[in-house]
Structures are given as structure tokens and as C-alpha cells.
């Protein structure tokens, strides 16, 4: 069974209007590996923070792009 954080992260990715592939690329991870992590087929102690950080960076950039100024 996947860890609870995986479902939360998938929901956050969806709510941000992004794809898992986008977050995987930002985290510099193979999208197939990230899929395995999110479906409980692989386990990593560092994956949650690495993927969460990548999502946060993408969302921050989206905010900057929307109005041309930093999102604070």
C-alpha cells in the first residue's frame, strides 16, 4: 500500500494543474521511477521531500509567471 504522503502529493499536483511528469523532471527523477514511488512499488526515504520541493518550485514559478512579479 502506498504511503499517505503519495496520495496527498498526487492531489496537490492535480490541484496545481501540473502533471506528475512535470514534478519528476523538476526533481531530476525519472518519471517512471516517480510513478513507482507514488503507487507504492518503490520506497525512498528522500523522495517525499525531493518531490514536494520540486512541486513548490513549480508552483512558485507559476505564480511569478501569472503577474510578472515574484510570488510572496
C-alpha positions as CSV (number, residue, x, y, z in Angstrom):
1,X,0.0,0.0,0.0
2,X,1.4,3.5,-0.9
3,X,2.3,5.8,1.9
4,X,-0.2,8.6,2.8
5,X,2.1,11.3,1.5
6,X,1.8,9.9,-2.0
7,X,-1.9,10.5,-2.3
8,X,-1.6,14.0,-0.8
9,X,1.2,14.8,-3.3
10,X,-0.8,13.5,-6.2
11,X,-3.7,15.7,-5.1
12,X,-1.5,18.7,-4.8
13,X,0.0,18.1,-8.2
14,X,-3.5,17.8,-9.7
15,X,-4.8,21.0,-7.9
16,X,-1.8,22.9,-9.2
17,X,-2.7,22.0,-12.7
18,X,0.5,20.1,-13.2
19,X,1.4,16.5,-14.3
20,X,3.5,14.0,-12.4
21,X,6.0,14.2,-15.2
22,X,6.4,17.9,-14.6
23,X,7.3,17.4,-11.0
24,X,9.5,14.4,-11.8
25,X,11.5,16.4,-14.3
26,X,11.9,19.3,-11.8
27,X,13.1,16.9,-9.2
28,X,15.5,15.4,-11.7
29,X,14.0,12.0,-11.3
30,X,12.9,9.5,-13.9
31,X,9.1,9.8,-14.4
32,X,8.7,6.0,-14.4
33,X,10.5,5.8,-11.0
34,X,8.3,8.6,-9.6
35,X,5.3,6.7,-10.7
36,X,6.6,3.6,-8.9
37,X,7.1,5.7,-5.8
38,X,3.6,7.2,-5.9
39,X,2.0,3.8,-6.5
40,X,3.9,2.1,-3.6
41,X,6.0,-0.1,-5.9
42,X,9.3,1.6,-4.8
43,X,10.3,3.2,-1.5
44,X,12.7,6.0,-0.8
45,X,13.4,7.9,2.4
46,X,14.2,11.1,0.5
47,X,11.5,11.0,-2.2
48,X,8.8,12.9,-0.4
49,X,10.9,16.0,0.4
50,X,12.5,15.9,-3.0
51,X,9.2,15.8,-4.9
52,X,7.5,18.2,-2.5
53,X,10.4,20.7,-3.0
54,X,10.1,20.3,-6.8
55,X,6.3,20.9,-6.7
56,X,6.8,24.0,-4.5
57,X,9.3,25.4,-7.0
58,X,7.0,24.8,-9.9
59,X,4.0,26.4,-8.2
60,X,6.1,29.4,-7.2
61,X,7.2,29.9,-10.8
62,X,3.6,29.7,-11.9
63,X,2.7,32.5,-9.5
64,X,5.6,34.6,-10.8
65,X,4.6,34.0,-14.5
66,X,0.9,34.9,-13.8
67,X,1.6,38.5,-12.8
68,X,5.2,39.1,-13.8
69,X,6.3,39.6,-10.2
70,X,7.6,37.3,-7.5
71,X,5.0,35.5,-5.6
72,X,5.5,36.4,-1.9
